[in-house]
Amino acid sequence: MTAELVRGQNHPLSQARLEIRVSAGAPVVAGATLGDENGRIQGTEWVAHPGTPTLPGLEVSRQAAADHRLAVDLDAVPEAVHRVTVLLALPTGVGGPVRFGAVAAPFVAVTGLDGAEVASYTITGLDAESAVVAMELYRRQGAWKVRAVGQGYAGGLAELLADQNLPEAGHLANRINEAVAQGVARSVPAPPPVAADTDRARPQTAPAVGPDQGGQSTASPYSTQGTPVPPAPAASPYGDGQPPQNTPAPGYPGAPADPPTAGGPVNYSHPGRRNTASPPPAPPAAPAQPGRPGQPVAGDATGWSMDERLYNQVWGMFEDLARTAAAYRSAVDFADSRREKELDQVLSDPRSRIGGQGDAAREAAQAKHAQLVDQARATLDRDLAQLTAESDVVEPALPPAYARWDNPVWHAYRVPMELPMALRLGDLHLPESEPLRIPMLVRLPLERGLWIDSGPSNFSDGVFHDSHDLRRLAMETAVAHAARLLAVYPAGDFTVQVIDPAGSGAQALAPLVRTGVLAAPPAVGAAGVTEVLGRLTQRVDLVQMAVRGGASESLPPGFDTSQQLLIVNDFPHGFDDRAVNQLRYLADEGPSVGVHLMMVADREEASAYGPLLDPLWRSLLRLTPVAEDHLADPWVGHAWTYEPPLVPPGSDILQQVLTQVAEARRSWDR
């Protein structure tokens, strides 16, 4: 199975004899350097390039080409070699592009001799750079690994080689360019074309299989940790995070027990379709001016409808932000480690620890560090500006199911005739992109319950919340989620019931009660809990028996076939052991027959039940009533800050929407 790497990621190599295949959008020069255990290149004789293409255990191409095959035999490299670094550069003096930003992103793959890919890396984020360190093979504790690097240099080969601490870097760069210009000579047969995975219109022929396409777990694409107390580390938004339990593919709900080590491509095919026809191509974007990115267009991803294209575009924005932030963090880490290494070298020599020589070396190390960080920040700022421009276009174009409550689209709201493919459950952002918010979309119908955490945690907004405020905010968040679910379903297709044993949620529930969208008044007291849970448990049993027996038509006359949502406030207050077992049963079996839970609960308060309730927490998608870092992407594992979709203070949009839902429900009942 191929590991698709992002910048800074590594992957073990189980074979010694390998090929490194390069595919670029224009002719490039491919070379490689050999480094010792400290990463040092002993001299120009440790560099393989078109003028000197063969070294022990290594052979590169003799000419510039759009496609290359580099041969590597790790068993044949000298004993002193601990690192093989692959370099790419645009040739000078022969015409063609002078910067990587003007060509398609280079694609580099490590393959076995049979052509099977072991690891691949698409080098994105390049602009003015004309040379790049693509990847490196390195020996660690007797085993070889490959790491994606992607460090670019606007100064070309000379700057790259100088950064590798190579003597006579400028002279060697000139020799390489002269060899390429003279066409020193052997033709390299082109490998089979490898498509660089840089476009959001991903291949549709062999999509990854997610849980909502026949996989095991059909959860939200944004799952959370089953938060232990005290809070656990950030978990994948594609798993319950304790670690995640069961997912057939990375990037989908219910991540596998071992978090993905490589960022897999996102499946942009319609998750609910089984036909083999490819969706229509994305609409053409506005033409780009020279040196500038094209103007963003809402719905520029593939899809069968505008809603689907917008859904796929939001996924593309989420992935793009994750990867560009990963590239920035990797570059900063590289700068930090380089500075530490250089300072260690200075301090290791007693003669340079003090005096002007040592101070000069320290200043040089700090200056190089600042330069690298500034370059990384400039690239990040460029990418963030492009994503922000795209967000500014996409947000106003979103339909109600995907839109924030403050979006004007809600003022033109009408009860839909069919179910949308997804629902917005909030926003996500990273520390590097504080103003930029990515919509958090979850597929519909829901395939796992929601847990609105009313307990204390490490909230990232820096504001202290007492327990009373948290309970109130949690219940308001639950009502906002329930209102959105009611608003996106056709009339009569979604029913909400509430268990509020002590009546503590009456104020937050007022919009649902006042507009009449609830199937019945909130159940209170032990008797109310018993009645509602018993009725829903019986419903699950009946539907399961009918489905398993192939006799759906045998359900009782007048049976309500709508999707059911049960909001449970202040769990476990008012729940005895029998009620707790019924709740667990609904959480496990309910989603498959259209019965969903929304728990407003503090896990610590339920700790008296011990591990009995652990499966319950793990089966639910944990959300918070205030901003908190507790979600992570499946590619690089960033801790994303989740923000709930609360109604703006003073807005009556919730009342207006729920009133329309109630009127449509009454008309449907008649």
N, C-alpha and C positions, 0 to 999 in steps of 0.2 A: 504494500500500500504506500503510495507516494505521500511524503510529508511536504505540504505546501508552506514554506517558511515565510515569516515576516522579519523585518530587520531586527537583528539581535538574537533571533532564535537559533538553536542548534539541534542537530539530529545525529544519532549514532550511525556509524558506517560498519557494516558487517562484512564488506568485501574489500580486498586490497586492490584489485585491478578494476579500474573505473574509467568512464568517459565523462567529461564535462562538456555539455552541449550548450551552445550559445545561439540565441536567435534574437536578432535586432531588426529595427526598421530601416537600417542603412548600414553600409559597410563599416565595420569597426575593427580595430586591432585587438587581438586577444593575446595576452601574455600571462606569465606566472612567475612568482618569486618563491625562493626557498628561504626559510627562516630557522634559526636555532631555537633552543628552549626559551630564550628571552625574546624571541620574535625578531632578532637582528638578522640582517642580510649581510653576509660576510664580504660581498663584493659583487661586481658586475657578472662574475662567473656564476653567481647564484640566481641569475635572472634568465628565464626563457622568453624569447621574443622572436619576431620574424627574421632578424638577422642571425640569431643563434637559437634555433627552434628546439634543440634537443639537449636535455640534461638527464642525469641518471634518474630513472623512474618518471620522467616527465617529457612530453612532446607537445608543442603548440603549433599553430598554423604559421605558414611562411608569408601570408598576405592578408590584407584587409578583406573582409567578406561579411555579408549579412548573417551567415550561419557558420559556426565553427564546431569542430570536435577536438577537444584536448584529451590526450591519453595520459592516464596517471596509473602508476604501479607503486603503491605505498610500501610494498615490501622491498622495492628496489632503490628507494631514495636513500641517501647516505644516513648513517646512524645519527649524525649530528643534526639532521633535519627534523624539526618538530612542527613545522607549519608550511603549508603550500597555499599561497595567496593568489587568487585569480584576478587579473586586471583587465579592464576594457577601456579603450580610448578611441576617440574619433580621429582618423588620420588627418594630418595637416599637409597643405601644399598640393592636394590632389583633387580639390573641389569637394562638393558635398556639404552636409550640415557641419556647423562648427560648435553646436551645443546639443546635449542630449534632450533638452526640453523641446527641440524641434522635431524629434523622431519618436516613434513608438517606444514604450518602455522596454528595455532589454529583458529577456527571459533567460535564465540560467538553470540548467538541470544537471544533477549528478545521476548517472545511470550505470547499471551493470553492463557487462560486455554484450549481454543479450538485448540491450536497449530498454530494459525495464527501469523506470524512474525510481530512484531512491528518495531524492529530495529535490525540490525546485524552489525558485525564488524569482519573482518579478520585481525589478528594481524601479520602484515608483518614486515620485517626488523630486526627480532631477529637473533642473532648469538651465542655468548658465554653465553647468559643469560640462567639461569635455573629456574627462577621464574619471573612472570610478573603480574602487575596490569592490568587486562583485561579491565574492564569498571566499572563505578560507577553509581548508581542511587542516585540522590540528590534532596533535597527539596529546592525550591526557591520561596519565596512569596506564600507559601501555595500549590504550585503545584510541582509535581515530574517530573524530566527529567532523561534521560540516556545520559551519555557521554562516548565516546570511549577514552580510556587512552593509553594502550599499552606501559607502562613504564616497561622496563625489568631490571633484576638484575643478574649480573654474580655471586654474592655471595649467590644466592639461597634464600630460605625462610627466613633465619636469617637476611640477609641484607634487604630484603623487609619489614619485620616486624619492624626492627629497624628504617627504613625510615618512617614508619607510627607512629613513636614516641611511640612505644609500650614498656612498661617495660618488662624486662625478655624475650626479643625477641629470643635470642638464646635458652633459655630453652624451650620456646613454640615450636620453630621450631623442636627441638629434639623430643618433645612429639608427634608432628604431624607425623614425619617420623617413629617413633616407632609404632604408631597406624597403619600406612599404612603397615609397614613391618610385623606386626603380623596378618594382615588380619582381622581387627575388622569389621566386618562382614556382613553387610546386602547387598545383591546384588541389584543393581539398574538396572531396565530394560532399555535397550538402546533405545534412540529415533530413529525415522526414520533417515537414513543417510542424512547429509547435506553436499553438496559439497562445499569445500572452494574455493572461487573465486580467486585463486592465479595464475592460468595458463593462458597464453594468448589465448589458445585454448578454448574460452568461449563456453557455451552451445549454440547449434544452433537451438534448438527446438522451443524456444519462444523468438526470438530476440526483442529488443526494436524497435518500429516503428519510423523511422526518416522521415523527410519531403521528402527525395528522395526515400522513400519507400511507398509513398502514404499519407504522412502527409501534413500539410497545406503549410508550408514554405519550399521551396526548395532552400536554400541558401548554401553558403560555410560552411564547418564545422568550419571555422574560420571567424566569423563575428565580427564586431566592433561596437563601440559606434557610434551613429549619433552625431558626436562631436559638442556640442554647443560651442560657443565662450563666455567666455574662456573655455578651454578644460574641458570636464567632467571627472569623475573618470573612472577607467578602466572598460571595459565592457566585457561580455562573448564573446569568439570567436565563440559562437554559437548563437549569437543574434545581433541585431543592437545596443543594449546597451543603451537605453535611458529612461527607461529600455527596454530590449528586448521585442519584441512584441508578436510573436506567434510561439510556437513550441510545437509539441505533446510530445516530450520526451527530458529530459536533455541530453546534449552532442551532440545536433544536431542544425543545423542552425536556427536562429530566435528564441532565447531562450524565455521562457514564461515570462509573466509580473512579476511574482515573481521568482527571480533567484533560482535555485535548492539549497536546503539545504543539500542534501546528494549526494555523488558521486555515480551515477548509473553506472552499468557495461557498458562497451563499446560494441556495437554490432559488432562482427567480421564476421558476415555473409555477403555475397556479396550483397551490397545495391541494385543492380539492378535485382537480381534473384527472381523468384517467385516459383521455384520448391521446393519440400520438401526434396530433397536429401541433405544430409550433405556433405560439401566439404571434400576432402581428408585430412587426418591428416597431421600435420606438419612433415617435415623430422626430423629424430632423431638428437639430438645435440651430439657433441663430449662428450664422457664420462668424468665426472668430477673426478679429483684426490681428495683423501680424504682431507677434510678441505678447498677445493678450489671450486669456482663455475665452471660449465662446460664452455668449450670454446664456444663463441657466433658463430652462423651460420647465414648467410644472408638468409632470407626467412624462418625462423623457425616458422612462424605463419601458421594458416590454410588458405586454399584458393584453388581455382580451377586452378590457373596459378601462375607462378613465380611473375608476376606483382601484383597479388592480395595478395600473401603471403607477399611481401615486403610492400605493402600498409598497411596491417594489422599489420606488425611488427613495422612500423613507428608509427602507432597509439598506439601500446603497449609501445613503448619507451616514447612517449609523456605522456601517463598516468602514467607510472612508475616514470618519473621525477617529475611530479606534486605531486604525493603522497609522494615520499621520501622527497621532499622539505617541504611539509606540515607537515610531521612527525618531521622534524628538527625544524621548526619554532614553532610547538606545544611544543616540548621538551624545547626549549629555553624560551618560555613563561611560562611554568611550573616552570622552574628554577628561572626565575625572580620573579614570584608571591610567590614562596616558600621563596626566600630570603627576599622579602619585608615583608612577614608575620612574619618571624623570627626576623627581625629587629624591626618590630612594637612591638612584644612581649617584646623585650629587652627594648625599649624606654618607654613602658607603665609602667614599674616598676621604680620609682624614684631612688631606691637603686642601680640599675644596669646601670643608664645612664652614670655615670662617673666612673672612676677608672678601675682597672685591670679586674674586672668581666665583665664590659660592653665591653671593648676592646676585650677580649677573645671571647665573644659571637658574636661580629661583625666579627671577623676573622674567626670563625667557619662557620658562615653563608656565608661569601664570598668564603671560601674554598669549601663548599658543592655546592655552585652555580657553581664555576669553574669546579668541578668534573662532575656535570650533563651536563654542556654545552660541556665539552670535550668528554664525552661519546656520546652525540648526534652528535657532529661533526665527530667523528670517524665512526659512523654508516653512516652518510651522505657521507663521503669521500669514504667509501667502496662501497656504492651504485653508486656513481658517477663514480668510477673507472670501475665498471662493465658496466654501460651504455656507458661510453666512449669507452671501448673495443668493445662493440656491434656496436656503431656508426662507429668505424674504419673499421669494417667488412662490415657494411651495405652500407655506402656511396659509395664505389667503385663499388658495385654490382647494383646500381640503374640504371634503364633505363633512356633514355633522358628526358622523361616527368617528372621524379622525381628528376633529377640530377641538381646540380648547373652548372652554365655556365663554371666553371673551371674544370669540370669533364672530363677526357679524352674520355668518351663515346661519347661526341659530335663530336669528330674528325672522328668517324666512322658512323656518322649520315646518315641515308637514310630516305626519306619520307615514313611514315608508310602506311600500307595497311588497318589498322583499328584503331579506336579511343581507346586510353588507358582509364582506369577507373578514372584517376586522373591527376592533374597537380600541380607542385610545384610553389607556389606563393611567396616563400621566406623562411626565417628561423626564429625560435623562440628560446629564451633562457631565463633563470632566473638568478637573481643576484648571487645565490649560485653556479651556474654552468656556469660561464662566458665563458669558452672555448667550452662547449658542445652545439652544435646546433642541433635542431630537425627540420627536413623538415616540412614545412607547406603545406600540400596537400589539394587540393580542388577537389571535384568530377566534372567529366565532363559527359555530356555537362553542361556549366555554367547555373545556374538557378537563378542567380541574377547578376546585373551589378557591376562594380568596380568603386570606386571613389578614385583617386590618389590625396591626399590632398596637395595642393600647398600653403596652408596658414601656418602662424606661429603656433607653438605648443610647448609642453614640450618635446623636443627631448632629448633622454637619452645619446647621444654620447658626450654631453658636448661641442659641437662645435657650434658657432654662425653661422647662415645662414641668409643672407639678402634675401629680397623678390625676387630679380632677380635670385640668386642662387637656391632658392627653386623652382621657376617656371621651371628653366632649369632642375634640378634634377627630378622634378615631370614628366616632359615630357619624359625624358630619361627612367624613370621607366616605364611609359606607353608603350613606344616603346619596351622595353625588355619584358614586359608581352605580348604584341601583337605578338611579334616574337615567343615566346614560344607557344602561341596558334596556330599560323600558322604552326609551326613545328610539332605539335603532331596530327594534323588532316590529313586524307588522302587527296590527291590532289583533288581540286575542292570542298571540303566539308566545307571550311571556307573562308569567304570573309571579308576583312577589308576596311572600309571607314573612312575618316577623315574630321572633320570640324575644320578649323583653321581660324577663322574670320579675324584676323589681320595679319596672316602670322608669328606670333611670334614663332611658333614651328618648323619653316623650318629646322633649324640646327639639332634638335633632330630627326626629321622625315626623314632625309636624307637617312638612311639605307633602310627604307621602300620604299621611292620614287625611289632611285637609282637602287634597284634590281627589281623593277616592280611588287612587290607583292600586291600593292594596286589595288582595282578595278577601281579607277579613281584618278586623282590628288586631293590633299587636297582642299576642298571647302573653298573659302575665300569670305569675304564680306557678307552683308545681303542677297544678291541674292543667294549665294552659300548655306547659312544656310537654306533658305526657300526651295530650290530645294531638298536638301538631306533629310531634315526632312519630306517634303511632300511625297517623294518617299517611304521612309521607313514606314511612317504612312499608306500609301495606301497598302503597302505590308502586314502589320499586319492585316489590315481590310480584305483583300482578303483571307489570309490564315485562319483567324478565321471563316469567313463565310463558307469557303470550309469544314473546319473540323466540324463545328457545323452542317452543312447540310449533312455531310457524302458524300461529292462529291469532294474529293481531286483531282480526275482525271479531274475536270472541270477547273483547273487553266489554265491560258493562255499558249499557246504553247511557249516553250523556257523559261518558268518561272524559275528563279534561286532558286533552293531549298536548297542551302547551308546555313549553319549558318552564320549570319551576326554580325559583331562587328563594332559599330560606336564609334570612338574616338572623343571626344569633348574637344578642348583645350580652355583655358581662359574663361570658362563660368563664368558669364553671359554676357561678352562683345559680342556685335553683335547679341543679342537675344532680340526680342520684346516679347510682351505678348503672341502673337499667337505661336511663336516658343517655348516659355517656356512651354505652355500647351501641345504642341506636344511632347516635351521632357519628360514631366511627363507621358504622355500616353505611350510612348515607354518604359519607365522604368517600368510601371505597367503591361502592356499587352505584351510587346515584348518578354520576356524570354519564355513564354509558346509556342511561335511559332518561336523560334530561332533567335530573334533579341535582341542583348545585347548592353549595354552602357558601355563605359569606359570614365568617366568624369575626366578631369584634372581641378580642381577648388578649389577656396578658399571660404569656406562657408560664411565667414564674408563679402566678397564682394557681395554676393547675398542676404545680409540681408535686402536690400530695398524691397524685395518681401515679407518680413515678414514670417508668418507661412505657406504661400502658398506653399513653397518649402520643408517644413518639411517632408512630405511623400516621396519626391524624395530622400532626404538624407538617410532616414531610409531604403529605399528599396535597397540601394547600400552597398556593402562591402567596408568599408573604409580602405585604405592602405596608407602608408606614404613613401615619397622618401628617408628618412633617418631613422635610428633606433629610435624607440619610444616605450615606455611602454603603450600599449593601447589595448591589447588583454588579455583575461582571460579564464582559463580552466573551464569546467562545474562542476568539482568535488569539488575543494576547492577555486576557484576564484582567483588564483594567477594572478598578473599583469605580463604578458609575454612581453618581448621586441621583437618586430617584426623588421626584417631586410629585405629590398627589394632585389630581385635577379638581381643585376646590373652586367653587363659584366665587367670582369677585365680590368683595363686600358691597352691599347695597344694591346688587343686581337682582332683578326679579325674573331673570331668564329661566331659572329652574321652575318657578311657579308657572310661567307661560307654557313651557314644554310639557310639564306634567298635566296641565289642564287639557291640552290637546290630546295627550295620550288617554286620559280618562274619558273624554268625549268620544274618541274613536272606539274605545273599549265598550262603552255603553251602546254605541250604534251597532257594533259587531254582535253584541249579545242579543239585540232585538232581531 
